[in-house]
Structure formats: structure tokens, C-alpha cells
Amino acid sequence: FSSGGSWNEGCALKRWTVLELGSGLGLPSCCASKYGMNIVATDTDKEVLKLLEENLIRNQNGNKLRESISCDQIKDEKQKVIVHSLDWVAAADDPNAEFNQPVFSSLVSLGGADLILLSDVVYGATQPAWEALLTLLNKFRDQRQKLCQSKTDVIERVRFDGSITPVGDPLALLGYTQRRRDMSPRDEAVFFKLLYDAGMEAVLIPPRRIPNGEKYMLTTLFELRWI
């Protein structure tokens, strides 16, 4: 969120909506909340969801979008912070998920997900749900594209490498830390093959493009792009 603002160019006066999948205690969402973004954070564990909501409320900052933007310049309503239970497999298998799953309803009210965060969600225990996760990403993309068709102020955004995000596509960031004994290089290859089969590719974000990334980054950061 502090990498020079290149992803924010052209839409500084719009409060971004961030969707986090598999949030856990929600550190990425908390950082986004600090920057004044709308947050829709998801997980499945009831106890985790309670702590997640507490963390987000504690870190909420409805009066800040970017340091260079004053409150009276922001055109949207007050910052929203929402927590939902989301079972990837159940939602992916539901042909009417956009009507039956509360997370989709919340995103409709916020104009769709501008940014999707996936932090350390790829490991052995989640492997049975990888295909469902990728199906969900496509559903969230489809939802945002439909919502953008009725807007006249949708702005293309510049990615970290200077390319343009297609109108209607959310940005999707995947943080992956190779620290689990249950993930072999073959397992990693399986995930990225499934990603490609789902119509996406993972583009490595160089550590030099991340503040202090070359010194302190233990997690590999990818942008997931639709192809």
C-alpha cells in the first residue's frame, strides 16, 4: 500500500474496496484499513472471525485515504469494514453464489472488489480447496466486470511494471511464504498449473519494488493477472 502509489494513480478520490480471502487475523486487511480502504475480510473459523473483526475495528481509519488527499476531497461515503464467513468450496460449487453468499452482497453495495488479497493461503491443508479458490476469484472478477458496465467513471490503473489493468478487472495479490514442510516444489507446481488452467498467471513483483523488500521480505509477492 506504500509502494509509491502506482496502483492508486487515477483513482485517488475513490475509496478502494479490498477483499481478503483466508484472512486469519487479518494483517493485510488491517494495513489496508489504516489507509482508509473499505474492507471485506473473510475466513471460516468462528473464533478467528471474532478476533478478525476486533482487529479491523481497532485499525479502522475512516478519515484517511492517502496522505496527500484531504477528507473533503473524498467523494464516497464513510469507510466500511465488514467480516464474513466464507467457505471456498461451498461458494464455488453454488451456481447462485452471488445471491446466496453474503460476501457477494456486501461487494455489490461497495461496487465490487478493487483489490483481492491472498496472504499465505497456499499450503498443504488448503490443497483440496485450491480449485474452489480459483473458481471464486473468477466469480469475484465476473461480479466486478458486471458492476463496472453500468459505470462511467471506471479508471484504468497502472501496474507496478507500467502496464494497464483492463477495465473491470480487480487487482489480485498473492503472498506466498515457502516455510511449510508439507509443500514440496511439486505441490507448488500443481497450484500454479491450476492457476493457469483457471485463466490466470502469477507475475512476480520484484522485491526492489516493495519498500524495504530486499532487506526484510520473507514472502514472495505475486500479482495474479487474467490472461
LONUDO-850665 format. One record per residue (C-alpha): residue in one letter; x, y, z. Coordinates in steps of 0.05 Angstrom, whole numbers, plus 5000, padded with zeros to 4 digits. Example, Ala and Ser with C-alpha at 12.3 -4.5 7.8 and 13.67 -1.06 7.14 Angstrom:
BEGIN
<atom resn="A" px="5246" py="4910" pz="5156"/>
<atom resn="S" px="5273" py="4979" pz="5143"/>
//
This chain:
BEGIN
<atom resn="F" px="5000" py="5000" pz="5000"/>
<atom resn="S" px="5060" py="5045" pz="5007"/>
<atom resn="S" px="5097" py="5025" pz="4944"/>
<atom resn="G" px="5095" py="5093" pz="4912"/>
<atom resn="G" px="5020" py="5093" pz="4898"/>
<atom resn="S" px="5027" py="5068" pz="4826"/>
<atom resn="W" px="4965" py="5025" pz="4834"/>
<atom resn="N" px="4926" py="5084" pz="4861"/>
<atom resn="E" px="4941" py="5131" pz="4803"/>
<atom resn="G" px="4878" py="5159" pz="4772"/>
<atom resn="C" px="4831" py="5139" pz="4827"/>
<atom resn="A" px="4856" py="5175" pz="4889"/>
<atom resn="L" px="4787" py="5204" pz="4903"/>
<atom resn="K" px="4754" py="5135" pz="4903"/>
<atom resn="R" px="4756" py="5094" pz="4966"/>
<atom resn="W" px="4782" py="5026" pz="4945"/>
<atom resn="T" px="4746" py="4963" pz="4966"/>
<atom resn="V" px="4793" py="4908" pz="4989"/>
<atom resn="L" px="4771" py="4835" pz="4992"/>
<atom resn="E" px="4815" py="4788" pz="5032"/>
<atom resn="L" px="4806" py="4713" pz="5026"/>
<atom resn="G" px="4830" py="4668" pz="5083"/>
<atom resn="S" px="4844" py="4728" pz="5126"/>
<atom resn="G" px="4863" py="4694" pz="5191"/>
<atom resn="L" px="4876" py="4751" pz="5239"/>
<atom resn="G" px="4876" py="4799" pz="5180"/>
<atom resn="L" px="4943" py="4835" pz="5180"/>
<atom resn="P" px="4938" py="4854" pz="5106"/>
<atom resn="S" px="4866" py="4878" pz="5115"/>
<atom resn="C" px="4887" py="4918" pz="5177"/>
<atom resn="C" px="4941" py="4953" pz="5136"/>
<atom resn="A" px="4890" py="4969" pz="5082"/>
<atom resn="S" px="4842" py="4994" pz="5134"/>
<atom resn="K" px="4895" py="5041" pz="5161"/>
<atom resn="Y" px="4897" py="5072" pz="5092"/>
<atom resn="G" px="4822" py="5084" pz="5093"/>
<atom resn="M" px="4802" py="5029" pz="5045"/>
<atom resn="N" px="4736" py="4993" pz="5050"/>
<atom resn="I" px="4749" py="4923" pz="5076"/>
<atom resn="V" px="4712" py="4857" pz="5065"/>
<atom resn="A" px="4751" py="4804" pz="5103"/>
<atom resn="T" px="4734" py="4730" pz="5103"/>
<atom resn="D" px="4751" py="4666" pz="5138"/>
<atom resn="T" px="4714" py="4604" pz="5163"/>
<atom resn="D" px="4734" py="4593" pz="5236"/>
<atom resn="K" px="4683" py="4626" pz="5283"/>
<atom resn="E" px="4735" py="4644" pz="5336"/>
<atom resn="V" px="4782" py="4672" pz="5284"/>
<atom resn="L" px="4726" py="4714" pz="5255"/>
<atom resn="K" px="4713" py="4747" pz="5323"/>
<atom resn="L" px="4787" py="4765" pz="5330"/>
<atom resn="L" px="4790" py="4787" pz="5258"/>
<atom resn="E" px="4732" py="4836" pz="5268"/>
<atom resn="E" px="4763" py="4863" pz="5332"/>
<atom resn="N" px="4830" py="4875" pz="5296"/>
<atom resn="L" px="4798" py="4910" pz="5238"/>
<atom resn="I" px="4755" py="4956" pz="5281"/>
<atom resn="R" px="4817" py="4973" pz="5322"/>
<atom resn="N" px="4855" py="4992" pz="5259"/>
<atom resn="Q" px="4799" py="5027" pz="5223"/>
<atom resn="N" px="4813" py="5096" pz="5197"/>
<atom resn="G" px="4755" py="5126" pz="5160"/>
<atom resn="N" px="4787" py="5194" pz="5152"/>
<atom resn="K" px="4848" py="5174" pz="5112"/>
<atom resn="L" px="4854" py="5152" pz="5040"/>
<atom resn="R" px="4923" py="5178" pz="5022"/>
<atom resn="E" px="4965" py="5228" pz="5059"/>
<atom resn="S" px="4960" py="5276" pz="5001"/>
<atom resn="I" px="4884" py="5275" pz="5000"/>
<atom resn="S" px="4842" py="5313" pz="5050"/>
<atom resn="C" px="4776" py="5286" pz="5076"/>
<atom resn="D" px="4733" py="5336" pz="5040"/>
<atom resn="Q" px="4761" py="5312" pz="4973"/>
<atom resn="I" px="4737" py="5241" pz="4983"/>
<atom resn="K" px="4672" py="5232" pz="4945"/>
<atom resn="D" px="4648" py="5166" pz="4975"/>
<atom resn="E" px="4613" py="5151" pz="5040"/>
<atom resn="K" px="4646" py="5132" pz="5105"/>
<atom resn="Q" px="4695" py="5075" pz="5106"/>
<atom resn="K" px="4663" py="5006" pz="5112"/>
<atom resn="V" px="4694" py="4947" pz="5149"/>
<atom resn="I" px="4658" py="4881" pz="5140"/>
<atom resn="V" px="4674" py="4810" pz="5162"/>
<atom resn="H" px="4642" py="4748" pz="5131"/>
<atom resn="S" px="4647" py="4673" pz="5139"/>
<atom resn="L" px="4665" py="4644" pz="5071"/>
<atom resn="D" px="4674" py="4570" pz="5054"/>
<atom resn="W" px="4711" py="4568" pz="4988"/>
<atom resn="V" px="4685" py="4501" pz="4966"/>
<atom resn="A" px="4612" py="4515" pz="4983"/>
<atom resn="A" px="4614" py="4583" pz="4950"/>
<atom resn="A" px="4650" py="4557" pz="4888"/>
<atom resn="D" px="4600" py="4500" pz="4880"/>
<atom resn="D" px="4540" py="4545" pz="4889"/>
<atom resn="P" px="4514" py="4567" pz="4820"/>
<atom resn="N" px="4476" py="4623" pz="4854"/>
<atom resn="A" px="4533" py="4645" pz="4900"/>
<atom resn="E" px="4524" py="4718" pz="4881"/>
<atom resn="F" px="4455" py="4715" pz="4912"/>
<atom resn="N" px="4465" py="4665" pz="4968"/>
<atom resn="Q" px="4533" py="4685" pz="4995"/>
<atom resn="P" px="4533" py="4749" pz="5038"/>
<atom resn="V" px="4602" py="4768" pz="5016"/>
<atom resn="F" px="4577" py="4779" pz="4945"/>
<atom resn="S" px="4520" py="4824" pz="4971"/>
<atom resn="S" px="4569" py="4866" pz="5010"/>
<atom resn="L" px="4614" py="4874" pz="4950"/>
<atom resn="V" px="4555" py="4896" pz="4907"/>
<atom resn="S" px="4540" py="4952" pz="4956"/>
<atom resn="L" px="4612" py="4974" pz="4951"/>
<atom resn="G" px="4618" py="4970" pz="4875"/>
<atom resn="G" px="4657" py="4904" pz="4873"/>
<atom resn="A" px="4727" py="4885" pz="4896"/>
<atom resn="D" px="4781" py="4933" pz="4871"/>
<atom resn="L" px="4836" py="4893" pz="4904"/>
<atom resn="I" px="4836" py="4820" pz="4925"/>
<atom resn="L" px="4888" py="4798" pz="4976"/>
<atom resn="L" px="4911" py="4726" pz="4988"/>
<atom resn="S" px="4964" py="4721" pz="5042"/>
<atom resn="D" px="4994" py="4653" pz="5056"/>
<atom resn="V" px="4933" py="4614" pz="5034"/>
<atom resn="V" px="4971" py="4564" pz="4992"/>
<atom resn="Y" px="4996" py="4505" pz="5034"/>
<atom resn="G" px="4982" py="4431" pz="5045"/>
<atom resn="A" px="4919" py="4437" pz="5086"/>
<atom resn="T" px="4885" py="4482" pz="5035"/>
<atom resn="Q" px="4904" py="4440" pz="4974"/>
<atom resn="P" px="4836" py="4405" pz="4969"/>
<atom resn="A" px="4805" py="4474" pz="4961"/>
<atom resn="W" px="4854" py="4505" pz="4912"/>
<atom resn="E" px="4809" py="4496" pz="4852"/>
<atom resn="A" px="4750" py="4524" pz="4891"/>
<atom resn="L" px="4792" py="4585" pz="4910"/>
<atom resn="L" px="4810" py="4599" pz="4837"/>
<atom resn="T" px="4737" py="4589" pz="4817"/>
<atom resn="L" px="4718" py="4642" pz="4869"/>
<atom resn="L" px="4770" py="4690" pz="4842"/>
<atom resn="N" px="4737" py="4685" pz="4774"/>
<atom resn="K" px="4668" py="4696" pz="4805"/>
<atom resn="F" px="4691" py="4759" pz="4841"/>
<atom resn="R" px="4722" py="4783" pz="4776"/>
<atom resn="D" px="4657" py="4770" pz="4738"/>
<atom resn="Q" px="4618" py="4807" pz="4790"/>
<atom resn="R" px="4662" py="4868" pz="4786"/>
<atom resn="Q" px="4661" py="4868" pz="4710"/>
<atom resn="K" px="4585" py="4868" pz="4711"/>
<atom resn="L" px="4583" py="4925" pz="4761"/>
<atom resn="C" px="4632" py="4966" pz="4720"/>
<atom resn="Q" px="4589" py="4960" pz="4658"/>
<atom resn="S" px="4539" py="5009" pz="4689"/>
<atom resn="K" px="4592" py="5059" pz="4710"/>
<atom resn="T" px="4622" py="5116" pz="4670"/>
<atom resn="D" px="4678" py="5133" pz="4718"/>
<atom resn="V" px="4717" py="5067" pz="4718"/>
<atom resn="I" px="4790" py="5084" pz="4710"/>
<atom resn="E" px="4846" py="5040" pz="4684"/>
<atom resn="R" px="4904" py="5035" pz="4733"/>
<atom resn="V" px="4978" py="5030" pz="4723"/>
<atom resn="R" px="5010" py="4967" pz="4750"/>
<atom resn="F" px="5079" py="4963" pz="4782"/>
<atom resn="D" px="5111" py="4947" pz="4714"/>
<atom resn="G" px="5076" py="5003" pz="4677"/>
<atom resn="S" px="5023" py="4961" pz="4643"/>
<atom resn="I" px="4949" py="4977" pz="4648"/>
<atom resn="T" px="4898" py="4938" pz="4687"/>
<atom resn="P" px="4840" py="4921" pz="4640"/>
<atom resn="V" px="4776" py="4958" pz="4657"/>
<atom resn="G" px="4734" py="4915" pz="4704"/>
<atom resn="D" px="4790" py="4870" pz="4728"/>
<atom resn="P" px="4807" py="4874" pz="4802"/>
<atom resn="L" px="4879" py="4873" pz="4824"/>
<atom resn="A" px="4896" py="4808" pz="4858"/>
<atom resn="L" px="4958" py="4799" pz="4901"/>
<atom resn="L" px="4983" py="4732" pz="4927"/>
<atom resn="G" px="5034" py="4728" pz="4983"/>
<atom resn="Y" px="5069" py="4661" pz="4987"/>
<atom resn="T" px="5119" py="4641" pz="5040"/>
<atom resn="Q" px="5157" py="4576" pz="5030"/>
<atom resn="R" px="5164" py="4555" pz="5102"/>
<atom resn="R" px="5118" py="4495" pz="5107"/>
<atom resn="R" px="5144" py="4425" pz="5106"/>
<atom resn="D" px="5080" py="4400" pz="5074"/>
<atom resn="M" px="5092" py="4439" pz="5009"/>
<atom resn="S" px="5141" py="4408" pz="4960"/>
<atom resn="P" px="5164" py="4441" pz="4895"/>
<atom resn="R" px="5117" py="4392" pz="4860"/>
<atom resn="D" px="5058" py="4417" pz="4902"/>
<atom resn="E" px="5076" py="4488" pz="4885"/>
<atom resn="A" px="5077" py="4470" pz="4811"/>
<atom resn="V" px="5008" py="4439" pz="4818"/>
<atom resn="F" px="4980" py="4504" pz="4846"/>
<atom resn="F" px="5009" py="4547" pz="4791"/>
<atom resn="K" px="4985" py="4497" pz="4738"/>
<atom resn="L" px="4914" py="4502" pz="4767"/>
<atom resn="L" px="4921" py="4578" pz="4766"/>
<atom resn="Y" px="4938" py="4576" pz="4692"/>
<atom resn="D" px="4881" py="4528" pz="4677"/>
<atom resn="A" px="4834" py="4577" pz="4712"/>
<atom resn="G" px="4855" py="4632" pz="4663"/>
<atom resn="M" px="4907" py="4668" pz="4706"/>
<atom resn="E" px="4982" py="4677" pz="4711"/>
<atom resn="A" px="5025" py="4696" pz="4770"/>
<atom resn="V" px="5072" py="4754" pz="4757"/>
<atom resn="L" px="5129" py="4762" pz="4807"/>
<atom resn="I" px="5134" py="4831" pz="4838"/>
<atom resn="P" px="5208" py="4845" pz="4847"/>
<atom resn="P" px="5229" py="4858" pz="4920"/>
<atom resn="R" px="5261" py="4924" pz="4897"/>
<atom resn="R" px="5191" py="4950" pz="4881"/>
<atom resn="I" px="5169" py="4938" pz="4953"/>
<atom resn="P" px="5193" py="4986" pz="5007"/>
<atom resn="N" px="5250" py="4951" pz="5045"/>
<atom resn="G" px="5232" py="4888" pz="5007"/>
<atom resn="E" px="5303" py="4868" pz="4990"/>
<atom resn="K" px="5323" py="4872" pz="5064"/>
<atom resn="Y" px="5263" py="4845" pz="5101"/>
<atom resn="M" px="5216" py="4807" pz="5054"/>
<atom resn="L" px="5209" py="4733" pz="5070"/>
<atom resn="T" px="5146" py="4727" pz="5029"/>
<atom resn="T" px="5145" py="4724" pz="4954"/>
<atom resn="L" px="5093" py="4771" pz="4926"/>
<atom resn="F" px="5056" py="4757" pz="4861"/>
<atom resn="E" px="5005" py="4795" pz="4822"/>
<atom resn="L" px="4952" py="4748" pz="4794"/>
<atom resn="R" px="4931" py="4770" pz="4724"/>
<atom resn="W" px="4876" py="4744" pz="4680"/>
<atom resn="I" px="4900" py="4722" pz="4611"/>
//
